[in-house]
């Protein structure tokens, strides 16, 4: 019996892709968020080539990502309240317009204030596509009897994120150095426009987070209680048939980040993500000073290669125990990798640094997946997109701070010093996780022991 059960056991990845509409929204969501791995590095390379100033490049990157961070939670709350379709389509069209405008202005050597303005406008039309995709996964898996499929789905999305960060830097570096420093922004416009239009025209875009998951659970409960033949009346609407307009009574007045544990989790990810934007900028400077710019995209992608593999492994397994503990172990492992990078930065040994990135990068996607799953456990269903977007906002703010700080560090002390000091950021994140576990660890003991 045991052997038969093992032979017939279906992979969790096959199970999630068998869910209605899953392949469509996951694949188009992947294309739509491809620019997230391209814009920051694109700004850095473009501004440095045009103005030969790391501080200007870092500050403009920070201006863009902080503008995005300002509006992401607001858009998320509106997505939860109104659904994804109409708002998503409008923002997608505006983003395409500002990508093209930004590239044209740079090509024309426009004054820096105009580029700053366009960077702000580009940021103000940004939103967390990853949070929208994960909300659709939560809806798609809501009928399942186990949460392990959602674990798998979130790990898959983390792997997709990391695939973007493998392809994105290589593509940006190749286009910016070999063709034109503005070309990556036209590619971003195409990916965002094509992927976004399809993503927001899918039937699943019409669902609202508010009430939807609750409706499914209540419908299933109603089916259990109904007499045979009566269960179909309790089913919620099919994809795309959700009524338009807000459900005002169902929408919580409490902001998602006010739920216990969310705020400190956001600080953890803010510090954590600042290390990666700083790493990209410091590594770019180090490789350019060493005459190795042609390998820059590959070097930056090595972390993402390890992270993608880590995501697939993480998603194929069931996880038990407190997620704060899991987060602590993963962050400690990654911090050890950054310490190794600090050692080999002095000798400019890019091959060894690349190997360190792959090995210790195995923990990156599981860190993101664990954080997203913790959000799912903490916030109510009606605030899921908002909760996930607060984590995305924390990552965005961290990216901005990392870029701005590292740009100043590079101009003042050089790339070796900048790259050698990044492990301190991971240490700060590690200590914040300890604080989070001490204050909120018991709240997730039950959810973590699935």
N, C-alpha and C positions, 0 to 999 in steps of 0.2 A: 504493500500500500504506500509505503514511504517513497519507494523508487518511482512509483507511478505518479505520485503527487509532485515529485520534483521534476519529472519529465513534462508534466502538463502545466507547470507553473509559468505564468506569462510575465514577461519583463514589465516592470512598472513604466518604462518608457513607451512600450507598445500600448499599454493600457491608457495612458494619458492622451496619446495621439489618436486613439480610437474614439475619444469623446467628440461629440458633434461640434464642428467648427474649430476645433483646437489647432489643426494644422494651419488653417487660413489665418487666424488672428495671431498665432505665434510667429509665423514666417513673415507676415507683413509688418508686425510689430518690430521684428528684428531689423528689417530694412529701414523702417522709419527712425529708429534710434541709432542707426549707424553714425550720423554726424556727431553724436556725443563723444566718440573716440577721435574725432578729427578737428573740431573747432579750436580747442585750446592750443593744441600743438600748431595748428594752421596759423593762428594769430601770432604765436611766438616766432615761428619761422618767417612769416611775412613781414612783421614789424622789425625783426632783427636785420633782415636783408635790406629793407627799405631805409631804415633809420640807424642801424648799427648800434642799438642800445637795448641791453637786456632789461633795464628798469622799465622803459616804456612798454616793451613787450609784455613783461610780467604784470604791470599795472593795467594795461588794456584787457588782458585776459581776466584779471580780477574784476574789472568793471563789468565785463560780459557775464561772468558766472554769478556775481553778486546780484546783478539785475535779474537773472533767472531765478536765483534763490528767493528773491523778494516776492515773486508772483507764483511760484510753484505751489505752495500750500493753498493759496487763494483759488487757483484753477482747480486743484484737486477737490476742494470743498464743493465747487460748482459742478465738477464732473459727478461727484457723489449725489448731488442734489438734482441735476438736470439730465444726467446721462452723458455719454461720450460723443455722440454723433455731431450735433450742430456746433458746439464750441470747438471740438477738435478740428472740424473742417475749416472753420474760420481762422483758427490759429495756424493751421498748416499753410494756408494760402499766404498769410502775412509773413510767416517764416521764410517761405520761398522768395518772396519779394525782398526781404531784408538781406538774405544771403547774397542775392544777385547785386543789390545796391551796394553792399559792403565791398564786394569784389571789384565792382566798377569804380567805386571811389578810390580804392587803393591803387588800381591800375592807372588812374588819372593823377596819382600823387596828390590827392586832396589833402587839405590841412588836417592836422591831427585832431582838432576839436570836432570836425565832422565825422571822422572815423570813430571817435569816442561816442558820439551821439548814435551812430548806426550800431555800434556794439551794444549800447544800452537798449535800443529798440529791438535788436535781435534777441537779447536776453529777456526782455519783457514779453516776448511772444513764445518763450520756451516753456515747456511743461514736461512732466515725467512720464514718458511713454512706457517705461518699465513698470511703473505703478499701475497704469491702465491695463497692461497685459496681465499683470499678476492678479488684478481684480477680476478680470475675465476668467482666469484660471480658478479663482476661488468660487466663482459662480458655476463654472463647468464641473467642478469636483464636489459641489455641495451635496449631491445625492449619494456620494460614495460613503461606505460604512466605516472607512478608515481615513485618517488624516495623512497617511504615508504617501498617497498620490499627490497631495498638495506639496509635500516635501520634495517629491520628485520633480513636479512642475516648476517650483521655485528654483531648484538646483539647475534644471534645464535652462531657465531664463538667465541664471548667473553664468552658465556656460556660454550662452549666446552673447551676453554682455562681454565676456572675455574674448570670444571670437572676434567681436567688433574691435576690441583693443589689440588684437593681433593684426588684423587687416588694416585698421584705421591708421596707426602710426606709419606703417610701411607705405601705405598709399599716399599719405600726406607728404612724407619725406621724399618719396620718389617724384611726385608731381611738383612739389614746391622747389626742389633743387634741380631737377632735370628739365622741367617744362616752364612753369610759371608759379611764383609764390601765391598768386590769387586763384589758381585753378582748383585747389581743394574746396573752395567755397561754392564753385559751380557744381562740383560733384555732390556736396552736401545738399544743395538746392534740389538736385535731381532725385537723390535718395529720399529726402524728406517729402518731396512733392508726390512722387509715385507711390512710395510705401504708405504715406499718410492718407492719401485719398482712398486707396483700397481699404486700409485698416478701418477708417471711420465710415466707410460705406457698407461694411459687413453687417449682417443681422445682429451679431453680438454687441455692436456699438450702441444699440438702442436700449440695452438693459441699464438700469440704475442700481448702484450699490445699495441705496436706501430701500429697505423692505424686501429686496429681491431674494437675498439668502434666507431671510426669515420666512418669506412666502414659500420657498421651496421646502424648508423644514416643516412648516405648518401643513403644507400639502401632503408631504410624506406621512406626517402624523395622522392627518385626516384619512389617508388611504388605509392606514393600519386599523383605524377605528371603524371605517365604513363597511357596509355589507358588500358582498361580492357584486360587481357590476356597478357600484356607485363611486368607485375610486376615481374614475376619470374626471369627475366634476370638480375634484379638489386640486387638479394639476394647475400649476401656474402657466402663464402665457408662454408660447414658444418664442424662440429667439427672434427679435425684431418686432414683436408685437406688443412690447411694453407700452403703456399709455404715456403720452407726452405730458410735460409739465412737472413741477416739483411736488413732492409729498411733504408738505410743510410740517405736519404734525409728527412725521416720523424722523425728521432731521434733528439730530442732537445739537443743542446749543453749546455744549462743551467742546472746546478745541481738542483735537486728538493728542497734542503734545502734553496736555494737562493730566492725562492718565498716568498712574504710577509707573515709573520706570522709563517712560518714553523720553523725557528730557535728558536724562543722563545717557541713555542709549544714543541719542542724537549727538551729544558731546563726544562720545566715544568715536562715532563714525566721522565726525567733523575732523578730529585730530588724526584719525586713521587715514582718511582720504587726502589730507594735506600732504602726507608723506609721498604720495604717488605723483601729484602734480609737481612737487618740488623735485622728486627724482627725475621726472621727464625733462625738466628744465636744466637741472644740474648735469644730467647725462648728455643732453644735447650740447651744452657748453663744453664739457670735457672732450667729447668726440670731435667737435669742431676744432678745438685747440690742438688736438692730436692728429688732425688731418684724416680722420676716419668717418667723415660725414656720410659717405656713401653707404655705410653699414648702420646708420642711425635707426632707421625704421625697424630693422631686424633686432637690434639691441633692445629697443624699447618694447618690442613685442614679446620678449622672453618671459617676463612676468606673466603676461596673459596666456602664454602657452601652458605654463604650469598651472595657472588658475583654472583654465578650461578643463584640463585633465582632472584637477581636484573637484570641480563641480560635477563632472560625470560620475566620479567615484562616490562622492557624497550623496548624490541623488539616487544611487542604486542601492543604498543601504537604509535600514531603519535605525533611528537614533533614539537613545534613551538618556535619562539623566537631565540635570538642570542645564538649560541653554547658556546661562551665565558662565558656568564652569567650562562648557565647550568653547565659548567665545574666548575665555581666558587662556586656555591651552593653545588655541589656534593663533591668538595674537602673540603669545610668547614665542611660538615657533617662528613666526614671521619676523619678530624683532631680532631673533638670532641670525636670520638671513641678512638683515640690514647691517648688523654688526660685521658680518663677513664681507659685505660690499665695502664697508668703511675701510677694512684692512687692505683690500686689493685696489681701491681707488688710487692710492698713492703710487702704485706701480703701473697704473693704466692697463691692467691685465683684463681686457674686455671679455676674453673667452671665459675666464674663471668667473667673472661677474655674471656673465650670461648663464652659466651653469647654476650658480647660486640663485639667480632669478627663477629658473625653471623649477628647481627642487623646492625652494621655500615658497614659491608662488602657488604651490599646491594648496596652501591654506587660505588664499585670498577669496576665491568664490565661496567656499564654505563659510567664511566670516560674513560675507554679504547675505548668503542664504539664511544663516542662523539669525541675523538681525531682522530680516524680513519676516521670518516665521515667528519671531518674538513679537513683532508688531501685530501680526495676525492673531496671536493669543491674547494680547493686551487690550486692543481697541475693539469696540463693537463692530458688527458687520456693516452698519450704516456709515461708519467713518473709515472704512478700510483704505480706500484710495487716498484719503487725506493723511491717514497714519503712515502709509507707505511713502507718500510724498514728503512728509516731514523728514524721513530718513534720507530721501533723495536730496532734499534741501540742505541737510547737514553735510552730505557729501559734497554738494556744490559749494557751500560756504568754505568748507575745508580746502577744496581745490583752489578757490580764489585766494585764500590766505596763504596757502603753500606757494602758489605762483608769485604773489607779490613779495612775500618774505624771501623766497629763494632768489628772485631777480635782484633784490638789493644785496643779498649775501654774495652773489656771483660778481657783481660790479665792485664790491668792497674787498672780498677775500679770495675770489677765484673759484673754479669748479671743483677742485680736489677737496677744499675745505667744505664746500656746500654739500657734496655727496657724502662726505665722511661724517656729517653731523645729523643725518636724517634718522638714525636709529633712536635718537632722543624723543622724537615725535611718537614712535611706537611705544616707548617706555611710558610716556604720558597716557596713551590710550590704554595700556596694560593696567596702570594704576587706577584709571577711571572705571575699568571693568570690575576691579576689586571693590571699589566703592559701590558700584551698582549692585554687585552680588550681596554686599553687606546690608544694603538698604532694601533691596527688592527681590533678592534671590529666592526667598521662601514662596513668593507669590506664584512663581513659575515652576515650582517643584512638581506639582501635580500634572501640569500640561507637558512638562518635559519628559515625564515618565510614561511614554506611550507604549 
